[in-house]
Amino acid sequence: MVEADADADADAGPIPVTRSVDCGTAKLMPDVDRPRAWLLTVDGAPQSYVDLDAPTDLEFEYARRLAAVLDAAAAPAEPLDVLHLGGGALTLPRYLAATRPGSRQDVVEADRGLLALVAEELPLPPDCGITVRAADARTALEAAPEHSADVIVADVFGGSRVPAHLASVEYARAAARVLRPDGIYAANLADSAPFAFLRSQLANYASVFGHLCVIAEPAVLRGRRFGNIVVAASRVELPLAQVARRAAADVFPARVEHGAALRRLIGDTVPVHDAQAVPSPRPPDGAFSIG
């Protein structure tokens, strides 16, 4: 009888895992349609989706937009040195390890409890070139060697908001110092009209990098709803045509804005220094929740 119950439990497949972590309550929920795919939420807000058998399948739109930037950052399959600020379930590091073998990736995640949960339940493949460490994103960025990264990917949210100390011009300068001369900074932000936070971030990056673009759904850019906005910045011209094609062909098409359109959006907004920086706006109820 005991064996039959055990077999029944095994046949039922993976079960959700809930654990208290540093920043709240994390839950890993299995995808009923995929045997080794999981959704990670923290306090009910989706953080990551990972299919351990298919790391190039990206469920979240913002992840696909960041991946488009990574794919355009160098010739296909060419390894990259990437610093990830924010880890979650390591969706993009896994993607890059699969698409660009030999890449060296350093992942910085402040939540030690979350790191432990992901390491235990969603372990990385061996020899994948990904190192993960617990640290504050700004502290780790400022300690990183000069010109050591081809790409910096910033996807840091605390309580569904980008922390203030990652929203200043001093932070943008720190990112520029770590990037190689032709490197790309890519960040996942969230905002809605009138885009006060986004404008301040674009003003910060425009004062440090010569080239910018934003990638977002038209409804978000038109101010009709709150949503994710990916920002890319570089000292050299960005691969705009390649990124724009990918964004337009997505299941949820996005638009790439740059040049004069961004200058109009920035307007007379000036860079924000550490003393005045604020977190990104709090999402409206239900904006990023599930269930």
C-alpha positions as CSV (number, residue, x, y, z in Angstrom):
1,M,0.0,0.0,0.0
2,V,2.8,2.4,0.8
3,E,4.6,1.6,-2.4
4,A,1.4,2.3,-4.4
5,D,1.0,5.7,-2.8
6,A,4.6,6.5,-3.5
7,D,4.2,5.5,-7.1
8,A,1.0,7.7,-7.3
9,D,3.0,10.7,-6.0
10,A,5.7,10.1,-8.5
11,D,3.2,9.8,-11.3
12,A,1.7,13.1,-10.3
13,G,4.9,14.9,-11.4
14,P,6.7,17.8,-9.7
15,I,5.0,19.8,-7.0
16,P,5.3,23.5,-6.2
17,V,8.0,24.5,-3.8
18,T,7.5,27.4,-1.4
19,R,10.2,29.0,0.7
20,S,10.9,32.1,2.7
21,V,13.8,34.0,1.1
22,D,15.5,37.3,2.0
23,C,13.1,39.5,0.0
24,G,9.8,37.7,0.7
25,T,8.2,34.4,-0.2
26,A,9.5,32.6,-3.2
27,K,7.5,29.9,-5.0
28,L,8.5,27.5,-7.8
29,M,5.5,26.3,-9.7
30,P,5.9,23.5,-12.3
31,D,4.5,23.9,-15.8
32,V,2.0,21.2,-16.3
33,D,2.8,21.0,-20.0
34,R,6.6,20.7,-19.7
35,P,8.2,18.1,-17.4
36,R,11.2,20.3,-16.3
37,A,9.9,23.8,-16.7
38,W,9.2,26.1,-13.7
39,L,7.8,29.6,-13.0
40,L,9.5,31.5,-10.1
41,T,7.5,34.1,-8.2
42,V,8.4,36.2,-5.3
43,D,5.5,37.5,-3.2
44,G,3.2,36.6,-6.1
45,A,5.0,38.6,-8.7
46,P,6.5,36.5,-11.6
47,Q,10.3,36.7,-11.6
48,S,11.6,34.0,-14.0
49,Y,10.5,31.1,-16.2
50,V,13.0,28.3,-16.9
51,D,12.7,25.2,-18.9
52,L,15.7,23.1,-17.9
53,D,15.4,21.0,-21.0
54,A,15.0,23.9,-23.4
55,P,17.0,26.9,-22.0
56,T,16.5,28.9,-25.2
57,D,12.7,29.0,-24.8
58,L,12.0,32.3,-23.2
59,E,8.5,32.8,-21.8
60,F,8.6,36.4,-20.7
61,E,8.5,39.1,-23.4
62,Y,11.1,41.3,-21.6
63,A,13.5,38.3,-21.5
64,R,13.1,37.8,-25.2
65,R,14.0,41.5,-25.7
66,L,17.1,41.3,-23.6
67,A,18.0,38.1,-25.5
68,A,17.6,40.0,-28.8
69,V,20.2,42.5,-27.5
70,L,22.5,39.7,-26.4
71,D,22.1,37.9,-29.8
72,A,23.0,41.1,-31.7
73,A,26.0,42.0,-29.5
74,A,28.5,39.8,-31.5
75,A,28.6,37.3,-34.3
76,P,26.5,34.2,-33.8
77,A,27.9,31.7,-31.3
78,E,30.8,34.0,-30.4
79,P,31.5,33.8,-26.7
80,L,30.8,36.9,-24.6
81,D,31.9,38.1,-21.2
82,V,28.7,39.1,-19.4
83,L,27.9,40.6,-16.0
84,H,24.4,40.0,-14.9
85,L,23.0,42.2,-12.1
86,G,20.1,40.3,-10.7
87,G,19.8,36.5,-11.0
88,G,16.3,35.2,-10.4
89,A,16.2,31.6,-11.8
90,L,19.1,32.4,-14.1
91,T,17.0,32.4,-17.3
92,L,19.3,34.6,-19.4
93,P,22.6,33.1,-18.2
94,R,21.2,29.7,-19.2
95,Y,20.1,31.0,-22.5
96,L,23.5,32.6,-23.3
97,A,25.4,29.4,-22.2
98,A,23.3,27.5,-24.7
99,T,23.5,30.0,-27.6
100,R,27.1,31.1,-27.0
101,P,29.1,28.2,-25.5
102,G,32.3,29.3,-23.9
103,S,30.9,32.6,-22.6
104,R,32.1,33.7,-19.2
105,Q,29.2,34.9,-17.1
106,D,29.2,36.4,-13.6
107,V,25.8,36.6,-12.0
108,V,25.2,38.9,-8.9
109,E,22.1,38.3,-6.8
110,A,21.6,40.0,-3.5
111,D,19.0,37.5,-2.2
112,R,21.0,34.6,-0.6
113,G,17.9,32.6,0.1
114,L,16.7,32.8,-3.5
115,L,20.2,31.7,-4.7
116,A,20.0,28.7,-2.4
117,L,16.5,27.8,-3.6
118,V,17.5,28.0,-7.3
119,A,20.8,26.1,-6.8
120,E,18.9,23.3,-5.0
121,E,15.8,23.0,-7.3
122,L,17.1,24.3,-10.6
123,P,20.8,23.4,-10.7
124,L,23.0,24.7,-13.5
125,P,24.6,22.3,-15.9
126,P,28.2,21.5,-15.3
127,D,30.9,23.5,-17.0
128,C,28.4,26.1,-18.2
129,G,30.7,29.0,-17.6
130,I,28.3,30.7,-15.1
131,T,29.4,31.8,-11.7
132,V,26.8,33.0,-9.2
133,R,27.5,35.0,-6.1
134,A,25.5,36.8,-3.4
135,A,26.2,40.6,-3.4
136,D,24.6,43.9,-3.8
137,A,24.5,44.9,-7.5
138,R,25.9,48.4,-7.1
139,T,28.7,47.2,-4.8
140,A,29.6,44.4,-7.2
141,L,29.6,46.7,-10.2
142,E,31.9,49.2,-8.5
143,A,34.3,46.4,-7.6
144,A,34.4,44.8,-11.1
145,P,37.5,45.3,-13.2
146,E,37.6,48.1,-15.7
147,H,36.7,47.1,-19.3
148,S,36.0,43.5,-18.2
149,A,32.5,43.0,-19.8
150,D,31.1,42.9,-23.3
151,V,27.6,43.2,-22.0
152,I,26.0,44.2,-18.6
153,V,22.5,42.9,-18.1
154,A,20.6,44.6,-15.3
155,D,17.4,43.0,-14.1
156,V,17.2,44.0,-10.5
157,F,13.9,44.4,-8.8
158,G,13.3,44.7,-5.0
159,G,9.6,44.4,-4.2
160,S,8.8,44.9,-7.9
161,R,10.7,48.1,-8.0
162,V,14.2,49.0,-9.3
163,P,16.2,50.2,-6.3
164,A,17.1,53.8,-6.1
165,H,20.9,53.2,-5.9
166,L,20.7,51.6,-9.3
167,A,18.9,54.6,-10.8
168,S,21.5,57.4,-10.7
169,V,24.1,58.8,-13.1
170,E,26.8,57.6,-10.8
171,Y,25.5,54.1,-11.3
172,A,25.5,54.6,-15.1
173,R,29.1,55.8,-14.9
174,A,30.1,52.7,-13.0
175,A,28.5,50.5,-15.7
176,A,30.4,52.4,-18.4
177,R,33.7,51.9,-16.6
178,V,33.2,48.1,-16.5
179,L,32.1,47.8,-20.1
180,R,34.6,47.5,-22.9
181,P,34.7,50.4,-25.4
182,D,32.2,48.7,-27.7
183,G,30.2,47.0,-24.9
184,I,26.4,47.2,-24.4
185,Y,24.5,48.0,-21.2
186,A,21.0,46.5,-21.2
187,A,18.4,46.9,-18.5
188,N,14.9,45.8,-17.8
189,L,12.9,48.7,-16.3
190,A,9.2,49.3,-15.7
191,D,7.1,52.4,-15.9
192,S,4.0,54.1,-17.3
193,A,3.0,57.5,-18.6
194,P,4.1,60.2,-17.9
195,F,7.4,58.2,-17.7
196,A,9.1,60.3,-15.1
197,F,11.3,57.4,-14.0
198,L,12.1,56.3,-17.6
199,R,13.0,59.8,-18.6
200,S,15.4,60.2,-15.7
201,Q,17.1,56.9,-16.6
202,L,17.4,57.9,-20.2
203,A,18.9,61.2,-19.2
204,N,21.4,59.3,-17.0
205,Y,22.5,57.0,-19.8
206,A,22.5,59.8,-22.5
207,S,25.0,61.7,-20.4
208,V,27.4,58.7,-20.3
209,F,26.8,56.7,-23.5
210,G,26.4,58.1,-26.9
211,H,23.8,55.7,-28.2
212,L,20.5,54.6,-26.7
213,C,17.3,52.7,-27.6
214,V,14.2,51.5,-25.8
215,I,12.3,48.3,-26.6
216,A,8.7,48.0,-25.5
217,E,5.2,47.2,-26.6
218,P,3.4,50.0,-28.4
219,A,0.7,50.2,-25.7
220,V,3.3,50.8,-23.1
221,L,5.1,53.4,-25.1
222,R,1.8,55.2,-25.8
223,G,1.1,55.4,-22.1
224,R,-1.9,53.1,-22.2
225,R,-0.6,50.7,-19.5
226,F,2.2,50.0,-17.1
227,G,4.8,47.6,-18.4
228,N,8.4,46.5,-18.9
229,I,10.7,48.7,-21.0
230,V,14.1,47.4,-22.0
231,V,16.8,50.1,-22.4
232,A,20.1,49.5,-24.3
233,A,23.0,51.9,-24.3
234,S,26.5,51.9,-25.7
235,R,29.4,54.2,-26.7
236,V,29.2,52.9,-30.2
237,E,26.2,52.4,-32.6
238,L,23.7,49.8,-31.4
239,P,22.6,46.9,-33.7
240,L,19.2,48.6,-34.1
241,A,18.1,46.9,-37.3
242,Q,18.7,43.4,-35.9
243,V,17.0,44.1,-32.6
244,A,14.1,45.9,-34.3
245,R,13.5,42.9,-36.6
246,R,13.4,40.5,-33.6
247,A,11.1,42.8,-31.6
248,A,8.7,43.2,-34.5
249,A,8.5,39.5,-35.1
250,D,7.8,38.6,-31.5
251,V,4.5,37.0,-30.5
252,F,3.8,40.2,-28.6
253,P,5.4,42.7,-31.1
254,A,7.5,45.5,-29.6
255,R,8.8,48.7,-31.0
256,V,12.4,50.1,-30.9
257,E,12.7,53.8,-30.3
258,H,16.0,55.7,-30.7
259,G,17.5,59.0,-31.9
260,A,15.1,61.9,-32.2
261,A,12.2,60.1,-30.6
262,L,14.2,59.5,-27.4
263,R,15.5,63.0,-27.4
264,R,11.9,64.2,-27.4
265,L,11.0,61.8,-24.7
266,I,13.9,63.0,-22.5
267,G,13.1,66.6,-23.2
268,D,14.5,68.8,-20.5
269,T,15.0,66.0,-17.9
270,V,18.4,66.2,-16.3
271,P,20.5,63.3,-14.9
272,V,19.7,62.2,-11.4
273,H,22.5,61.9,-8.8
274,D,22.7,59.5,-5.9
275,A,21.2,62.0,-3.5
276,Q,18.1,62.5,-5.5
277,A,17.6,59.1,-7.0
278,V,14.3,57.3,-6.3
279,P,13.1,53.7,-7.0
280,S,11.0,52.9,-10.1
281,P,7.3,53.4,-9.5
282,R,5.3,50.9,-7.7
283,P,3.3,48.7,-10.2
284,P,-0.5,49.1,-10.0
285,D,-2.3,46.2,-8.4
286,G,-2.3,43.2,-10.7
287,A,0.3,44.6,-13.1
288,F,2.7,41.7,-12.6
289,S,0.7,39.3,-10.5
290,I,-0.6,35.9,-11.5
291,G,-3.5,33.7,-10.6
